[in-house]
Amino acid sequence: KAGVTQTPRYLIKTRGQQVTLSCSPISGHRSVSWYQQTPGQGLQFLFEYFSETQRNKGNFPGRFSGRQFSNSRSEMNVSTLELGDSALYLCASSLGPSGLEGELFFGEGSRLTVL
Amino acid sequence: AQSVAQPEDQVNVAEGNPLTVKCTYSVSGNPYLFWYVQYPNRGLQFLLKYITGDNLVKGSYGFEAEFNKSQTSFHLKKPSALVSDSALYFCAVRDSNYGQNFVFGPGTRLSVLP
C-alpha cells in the first residue's frame, strides 16, 4: 500500500509569492491534516479535512488555506509569503476524523524556503 | 485544553544501555497517547500508541511505553539502545472527546553514542 505522498519535496520562493502544496493520502483514508514544523516552534497544527470539510483549524493567519477533493487528496496554499513561512510542511492522513483512536500517517514533507 | 511536555531537549545514552524519553500530558477527557520518531529531512514515523487496556505498550523497533494515569506520563523506553535509534522523538496526545486534534510535544533529540 502506498504511503502518504507530498509534492513538491523542496521548493524555493521569494517574499510576496504564493505556494501550493499537494498531499495524496493513503488509499482509503479520508482525513488529511497539515502541520508546520520549524526549529523554533516545533510541530504546529494548521488544519484538518475530512470528507472535503474543514473540521479543525489551528491558529494561523488567513494567508494559510487548504481544501480537500472528493478523492481525499488535499492541497494547502500560502499566499503573500513571508520569511517566517520557511518550514517543513507535513501532511498526515488517517482513516477517520479527529477524536477517534487511529494514528496519523505522515508524508515526507514539503520543505519551503522563502527568500 | 490539551498539552504535551517533553522535559528534555536532548538525551544521550551509550549503545547497549537502556534509554528513556520522557513525556507528560494534560487533557480534559481520556487520553489517546502516541510516540513518533523523525529522522533528518523525513516525515514522522509512528512507533506506538496507548488507547486503553494494558499500561505497558509495545511498538516498533523494540520500543515500549508505559502509561501512568496518576502521573499523567507516557515515557518511551527501550532496553538496549542502538546507534540507529538516534533521531528526534515526539510524544503526542489526542483527547478522546470527539473533535479534538493531535497535539505534539516539542520533541526530544536522542543521541546514542557508540
Chai-1 contact restraints between the chains, C-beta under 6 A:
chainA,res_idxA,chainB,res_idxB,connection_type,confidence,min_distance_angstrom,max_distance_angstrom,comment,restraint_id
A,G42,B,P106,contact,1.0,0.0,6.0,A-B,restraint_1
A,L43,B,F104,contact,1.0,0.0,6.0,A-B,restraint_2
A,F45,B,N101,contact,1.0,0.0,6.0,A-B,restraint_3
A,E48,B,N101,contact,1.0,0.0,6.0,A-B,restraint_4
A,N56,B,N101,contact,1.0,0.0,6.0,A-B,restraint_5
A,L90,B,G43,contact,1.0,0.0,6.0,A-B,restraint_6
A,S98,B,G99,contact,1.0,0.0,6.0,A-B,restraint_7
A,S98,B,Q100,contact,1.0,0.0,6.0,A-B,restraint_8
A,S98,B,N101,contact,1.0,0.0,6.0,A-B,restraint_9
A,G99,B,Y98,contact,1.0,0.0,6.0,A-B,restraint_10
A,G99,B,G99,contact,1.0,0.0,6.0,A-B,restraint_11
A,G99,B,Q100,contact,1.0,0.0,6.0,A-B,restraint_12
A,E101,B,Y32,contact,1.0,0.0,6.0,A-B,restraint_13
A,E101,B,I51,contact,1.0,0.0,6.0,A-B,restraint_14
A,E103,B,F34,contact,1.0,0.0,6.0,A-B,restraint_15
A,E103,B,F46,contact,1.0,0.0,6.0,A-B,restraint_16
A,E103,B,K49,contact,1.0,0.0,6.0,A-B,restraint_17
A,F106,B,G43,contact,1.0,0.0,6.0,A-B,restraint_18
A,F106,B,L44,contact,1.0,0.0,6.0,A-B,restraint_19
A,G107,B,G43,contact,1.0,0.0,6.0,A-B,restraint_20
A,E108,B,R42,contact,1.0,0.0,6.0,A-B,restraint_21
A,E108,B,G43,contact,1.0,0.0,6.0,A-B,restraint_22
A,G109,B,G43,contact,1.0,0.0,6.0,A-B,restraint_23
